Amino acid sequence: MADAIIPIRRSEKNKEAAKRSVVTFCYFLVGLRNKFANSIKLDVGLYLASSGASCTAIDALSKMGVTTTYKTIENYKKNLAKTHPQEIDKYFGEYVSNNFAI
């Protein structure tokens, strides 16, 4: 699919960027109702929310299948903030304290 869309005369760097765009577009196409493609929708929603998009705009895009709902994004951010300290402790327990044992 990417070979059909991307011209041969493009540079290798531009071809790689275009391939990523094609893959993202395919995720959107197949992910309209696919529960396994929701992570990219969440990523898009997180980007929009951090960029200052209104909750109405995000919910409108959610109805079109482009992103998750604003409530889902807010719940994800709350859960991330709640579990972050435990994840940091886990990381330091596994990787840092073992390397600096006295």
C-alpha positions in Angstrom: 0.0 0.0 0.0 2.8 2.4 0.9 4.6 1.6 -2.4 1.5 2.6 -4.3 1.1 5.9 -2.5 4.7 7.1 -2.0 6.5 8.3 -5.2 9.9 6.5 -5.9 11.7 9.8 -6.4 11.3 10.8 -2.7 14.4 10.7 -0.4 14.7 7.7 2.0 14.0 10.0 5.0 10.8 11.3 3.4 9.8 7.8 2.4 10.0 6.6 6.0 8.0 9.6 7.3 5.4 8.9 4.6 5.2 5.2 5.5 4.5 6.2 9.1 1.7 8.4 7.9 0.2 5.6 5.8 0.3 3.3 8.8 -1.4 5.9 11.0 -4.1 6.4 8.4 -4.7 2.7 8.2 -5.1 2.5 12.0 -7.8 5.1 11.7 -9.5 3.3 8.9 -9.6 -0.1 10.6 -9.9 1.3 14.1 -13.2 3.0 13.9 -14.8 0.2 15.9 -11.8 -2.0 16.8 -11.0 -2.1 20.5 -7.4 -3.0 19.8 -6.7 0.3 17.9 -7.9 2.4 20.8 -4.4 3.3 22.0 -3.8 5.5 19.0 -7.1 7.2 19.5 -6.1 7.8 23.1 -2.8 9.2 22.0 -4.5 11.6 19.6 -6.9 12.6 22.4 -4.1 13.3 24.8 -2.3 15.4 22.2 -5.5 17.4 21.5 -6.2 17.9 25.2 -2.6 19.0 25.9 -2.8 21.3 22.9 -5.8 23.1 24.4 -8.6 21.6 22.4 -12.0 22.0 24.1 -13.8 19.0 25.5 -16.6 19.7 23.0 -14.1 19.4 20.1 -12.6 16.2 21.4 -16.0 14.7 22.0 -17.0 15.7 18.4 -13.9 13.9 17.0 -14.7 11.0 19.3 -18.1 10.6 17.6 -16.3 10.5 14.2 -14.1 7.8 15.5 -10.9 9.8 15.5 -10.2 10.0 19.2 -11.6 8.7 22.5 -14.0 10.8 24.6 -12.8 13.6 26.8 -14.0 11.7 29.9 -11.8 8.7 28.9 -8.8 11.0 28.4 -9.4 12.7 31.8 -9.8 9.3 33.5 -6.6 8.1 31.9 -4.7 11.2 33.1 -6.1 10.7 36.7 -5.1 7.1 36.7 -1.6 7.9 35.3 -1.1 10.5 38.0 -2.3 8.1 40.7 0.0 5.2 39.6 3.1 7.2 38.6 4.7 7.2 42.1 4.4 3.4 42.3 5.8 3.0 38.8 8.8 5.2 39.7 9.4 3.2 42.9 9.2 -0.1 40.9 11.6 1.2 38.3 14.2 2.4 40.9 13.7 -0.9 42.9 14.5 -3.0 39.8 17.2 -1.0 38.0 18.8 1.6 40.3 19.1 0.0 43.7 20.6 -3.2 42.3 23.4 -1.3 40.5 24.3 0.7 43.6 24.2 -1.9 46.3 26.7 -1.3 49.1 
